[in-house]
Every structure is written in structure tokens, then in C-alpha cells.
């Protein structure tokens, strides 16, 4: 369960309202505010740490995508999954205005509005995953099926290995 010494976020309240179990884990954010840095700070494998991106589809509007820290978003695969012709990342300024979250602290839970959430299907092969808890320097550890339930997420093959690796 959440720790008393850590500030409870809206995302944590959302999980609790659904009766879902999680652990809040603080970490030291790196200069890039990336999920890879979070994984390294927490000494967790990069494939269980998930990042959240806010995008806009040309037909269906705003949505969130969650994928492993070190992988890249496959925009074509995401567009196919959403029924859009194309999807594009929102700007950092839009991210904060639309979600209430700062870059490096974006969670698919507890934002200003609920957007459709697309989770890379590989998430279901993990026992536990880490995902931002709605503040820089704070992650949830939880079961993937609990995140899927809490976000009413849609599973799709949206991640790809970076070309430079």
C-alpha cells in the first residue's frame, strides 16, 4: 500500500478507489526526466518500467500510450489500433494544460480528464510493472492487470525496439 511519508497523488487515490494494491516508490529524477533514468535510479529492468505519452489522433482526438522505458512508440501501429490515419505527440505545454501533469511526472491515472489509454501488449507478460504515480520522482509498482483495469486500457502492439540499439 501507499507509504504515509509520501504525498498521495490523484493517481494513487484512483487506484485506492478501485480497491487495487500498489506500492509507491520514490526515485531521483534524472536531467532528462526519462523513464530510462527512472529505471536506472530504481535499479529496475527497463522492460518493466513504463512511460506514458500523450498524443492526438487525427480522427479520434487525445489518447495516452504506455510502453516500456527504452522502447520507441510505433506511431503507425498506434494509429492502426486507434482507428486514426495518424497520431502525433502533443507539446509539453499541451501536456500540462490537458493532464495537469508535468513532463516526467505523467501518469495514465488521475489526470484532469480520462483519455483512452493504449498499453503495449507486452505489459501482460510481466508480473509487476512500474509506472509514474503522477509526480516527478514517484513511481507505482503494481500488477499489469490492475493498471489495465484502472485505466480501462486497450492492449495493442505499439512499442518497437529503437533502431540505434
Residue, then its C-alpha position, 0 to 999 in steps of 0.5 A: x500500500x501507499x507509504x504515509x511519508x509520501x504525498x498521495x497523488x490523484x493517481x494513487x487515490x484512483x487506484x485506492x478507489x478501485x480497491x487495487x494494491x500498489x506500492x509507491x516508490x520514490x526515485x531521483x529524477x534524472x536531467x532528462x526526466x526519462x523513464x530510462x533514468x527512472x529505471x536506472x535510479x530504481x535499479x529496475x529492468x527497463x522492460x518493466x518500467x513504463x512511460x506514458x505519452x500523450x498524443x492526438x489522433x487525427x480522427x479520434x482526438x487525445x489518447x495516452x500510450x504506455x510502453x516500456x522505458x527504452x522502447x520507441x512508440x510505433x506511431x503507425x501501429x498506434x494509429x492502426x489500433x486507434x482507428x486514426x490515419x495518424x497520431x502525433x505527440x502533443x507539446x509539453x505545454x499541451x501536456x500540462x494544460x490537458x493532464x495537469x501533469x508535468x513532463x516526467x511526472x505523467x501518469x495514465x491515472x488521475x489526470x484532469x480528464x480520462x483519455x483512452x489509454x493504449x498499453x503495449x501488449x507486452x505489459x501482460x507478460x510481466x508480473x509487476x510493472x512500474x509506472x509514474x504515480x503522477x509526480x516527478x520522482x514517484x513511481x507505482x509498482x503494481x500488477x499489469x492487470x490492475x493498471x489495465x483495469x484502472x485505466x480501462x486500457x486497450x492492449x495493442x502492439x505499439x512499442x518497437x525496439x529503437x533502431x540505434x540499439 
